[in-house]
Amino acid sequence: MIRDLVDFDHLPDYSVTFDTDSDMVTFHNRGTMLIAPSVTAWEGRLDPEAYHDARSAAPGWDVHLLEREWRSWLSDNEIEPKHPTRHFIKFCKSWYERHENP
């Protein structure tokens, strides 16, 4: 089976060699796969007043949990907020509408 991989060389992303002397199979990356860009979460600081407003927007929810969810969502969607405090408060309102009480 391994010899077939070596002979036919049909793997799109790897080439395979087999060294009979050492009885070793080696897979070589062909470099055909695109490298996913690294996405970093927005690392700025929120205005301290944002936490008070977030508590009003999502009563009962831990605002620090909401902040982690928001930052994760920003990262996943590659969003760089222009007005982070307003963006965070809107996220908290939407979160509360979808999840209501914790």
C-alpha atoms as a printed R data frame, in Angstrom:
    type eleno elety resid chain resno       x      y      z
1   ATOM     1    CA   MET     A     1   0.000  0.000  0.000
2   ATOM     2    CA   ILE     A     2   2.792  2.479  0.873
3   ATOM     3    CA   ARG     A     3   4.660  1.500 -2.270
4   ATOM     4    CA   ASP     A     4   1.533  2.395 -4.265
5   ATOM     5    CA   LEU     A     5   1.566  5.866 -2.711
6   ATOM     6    CA   VAL     A     6   5.206  6.266 -3.717
7   ATOM     7    CA   ASP     A     7   4.713  4.870 -7.230
8   ATOM     8    CA   PHE     A     8   1.568  6.791 -8.136
9   ATOM     9    CA   ASP     A     9   2.461 10.060 -6.346
10  ATOM    10    CA   HIS     A    10  -1.198 11.033 -6.281
11  ATOM    11    CA   LEU     A    11  -1.447 12.914 -2.983
12  ATOM    12    CA   PRO     A    12  -2.119 16.551 -3.891
13  ATOM    13    CA   ASP     A    13  -0.335 18.184 -0.955
14  ATOM    14    CA   TYR     A    14   2.445 15.686 -0.221
15  ATOM    15    CA   SER     A    15   5.006 13.582 -2.013
16  ATOM    16    CA   VAL     A    16   5.975 10.269 -0.457
17  ATOM    17    CA   THR     A    17   9.326  8.507 -0.455
18  ATOM    18    CA   PHE     A    18  10.156  5.080  0.876
19  ATOM    19    CA   ASP     A    19  13.681  4.121  1.897
20  ATOM    20    CA   THR     A    20  13.936  0.338  1.636
21  ATOM    21    CA   ASP     A    21  17.259  0.206  3.502
22  ATOM    22    CA   SER     A    22  15.880  1.821  6.645
23  ATOM    23    CA   ASP     A    23  12.268  0.746  5.984
24  ATOM    24    CA   MET     A    24  11.177  4.358  6.475
25  ATOM    25    CA   VAL     A    25   8.387  6.349  4.837
26  ATOM    26    CA   THR     A    26   8.789 10.117  4.517
27  ATOM    27    CA   PHE     A    27   6.061 12.589  3.586
28  ATOM    28    CA   HIS     A    28   7.196 15.888  2.034
29  ATOM    29    CA   ASN     A    29   4.890 18.889  2.040
30  ATOM    30    CA   ARG     A    30   4.592 20.264 -1.502
31  ATOM    31    CA   GLY     A    31   3.746 23.721 -0.179
32  ATOM    32    CA   THR     A    32   0.471 23.847 -2.105
33  ATOM    33    CA   MET     A    33  -1.786 24.713  0.822
34  ATOM    34    CA   LEU     A    34  -2.486 28.354  1.554
35  ATOM    35    CA   ILE     A    35  -1.475 29.591  4.966
36  ATOM    36    CA   ALA     A    36  -4.429 30.990  6.861
37  ATOM    37    CA   PRO     A    37  -3.828 34.568  7.952
38  ATOM    38    CA   SER     A    38  -3.455 34.918 11.675
39  ATOM    39    CA   VAL     A    39  -6.260 36.874 13.214
40  ATOM    40    CA   THR     A    40  -5.687 38.677 16.451
41  ATOM    41    CA   ALA     A    41  -8.382 39.936 18.718
42  ATOM    42    CA   TRP     A    42  -8.807 43.651 19.221
43  ATOM    43    CA   GLU     A    43  -6.454 44.442 22.095
44  ATOM    44    CA   GLY     A    44  -7.533 47.945 23.005
45  ATOM    45    CA   ARG     A    45  -8.984 48.956 26.349
46  ATOM    46    CA   LEU     A    46 -12.591 49.823 26.935
47  ATOM    47    CA   ASP     A    47 -13.645 52.960 28.759
48  ATOM    48    CA   PRO     A    48 -14.414 51.980 32.383
49  ATOM    49    CA   GLU     A    49 -17.872 53.497 31.952
50  ATOM    50    CA   ALA     A    50 -18.540 50.855 29.277
51  ATOM    51    CA   TYR     A    51 -18.832 48.178 31.954
52  ATOM    52    CA   HIS     A    52 -21.540 50.151 33.750
53  ATOM    53    CA   ASP     A    53 -23.424 50.615 30.480
54  ATOM    54    CA   ALA     A    54 -22.958 46.922 29.649
55  ATOM    55    CA   ARG     A    55 -24.566 45.944 32.972
56  ATOM    56    CA   SER     A    56 -27.583 48.050 32.012
57  ATOM    57    CA   ALA     A    57 -27.693 46.596 28.497
58  ATOM    58    CA   ALA     A    58 -27.454 42.976 29.691
59  ATOM    59    CA   PRO     A    59 -28.730 42.818 33.277
60  ATOM    60    CA   GLY     A    60 -27.641 39.754 35.196
61  ATOM    61    CA   TRP     A    61 -24.769 38.899 32.853
62  ATOM    62    CA   ASP     A    62 -21.121 39.044 33.883
63  ATOM    63    CA   VAL     A    63 -19.733 41.953 31.861
64  ATOM    64    CA   HIS     A    64 -16.269 40.392 31.770
65  ATOM    65    CA   LEU     A    65 -17.698 37.226 30.235
66  ATOM    66    CA   LEU     A    66 -19.492 39.398 27.688
67  ATOM    67    CA   GLU     A    67 -16.266 41.248 26.963
68  ATOM    68    CA   ARG     A    68 -14.449 37.952 26.305
69  ATOM    69    CA   GLU     A    69 -17.290 36.827 24.019
70  ATOM    70    CA   TRP     A    70 -17.204 40.170 22.207
71  ATOM    71    CA   ARG     A    71 -13.448 40.065 21.716
72  ATOM    72    CA   SER     A    72 -13.660 36.489 20.475
73  ATOM    73    CA   TRP     A    73 -16.434 37.482 18.068
74  ATOM    74    CA   LEU     A    74 -14.348 40.420 16.810
75  ATOM    75    CA   SER     A    75 -11.420 38.090 16.194
76  ATOM    76    CA   ASP     A    76 -13.502 35.384 14.501
77  ATOM    77    CA   ASN     A    77 -15.064 37.942 12.163
78  ATOM    78    CA   GLU     A    78 -11.890 40.004 11.671
79  ATOM    79    CA   ILE     A    79 -13.548 43.184 12.919
80  ATOM    80    CA   GLU     A    80 -11.624 46.238 14.080
81  ATOM    81    CA   PRO     A    81 -14.198 48.452 15.874
82  ATOM    82    CA   LYS     A    82 -14.045 52.170 15.105
83  ATOM    83    CA   HIS     A    83 -15.974 53.044 18.271
84  ATOM    84    CA   PRO     A    84 -15.205 50.145 20.629
85  ATOM    85    CA   THR     A    85 -17.326 51.284 23.577
86  ATOM    86    CA   ARG     A    86 -20.454 51.767 21.472
87  ATOM    87    CA   HIS     A    87 -19.737 48.535 19.629
88  ATOM    88    CA   PHE     A    88 -19.376 46.606 22.897
89  ATOM    89    CA   ILE     A    89 -22.606 48.036 24.342
90  ATOM    90    CA   LYS     A    90 -24.495 47.131 21.170
91  ATOM    91    CA   PHE     A    91 -23.032 43.614 21.360
92  ATOM    92    CA   CYS     A    92 -24.251 43.345 24.972
93  ATOM    93    CA   LYS     A    93 -27.765 44.456 23.978
94  ATOM    94    CA   SER     A    94 -27.858 41.904 21.159
95  ATOM    95    CA   TRP     A    95 -26.502 39.204 23.476
96  ATOM    96    CA   TYR     A    96 -29.240 39.936 26.013
97  ATOM    97    CA   GLU     A    97 -31.945 39.860 23.328
98  ATOM    98    CA   ARG     A    98 -30.750 36.436 22.171
99  ATOM    99    CA   HIS     A    99 -29.929 34.875 25.545
100 ATOM   100    CA   GLU     A   100 -31.997 36.908 28.039
101 ATOM   101    CA   ASN     A   101 -31.278 35.979 31.644
102 ATOM   102    CA   PRO     A   102 -28.191 33.948 32.511
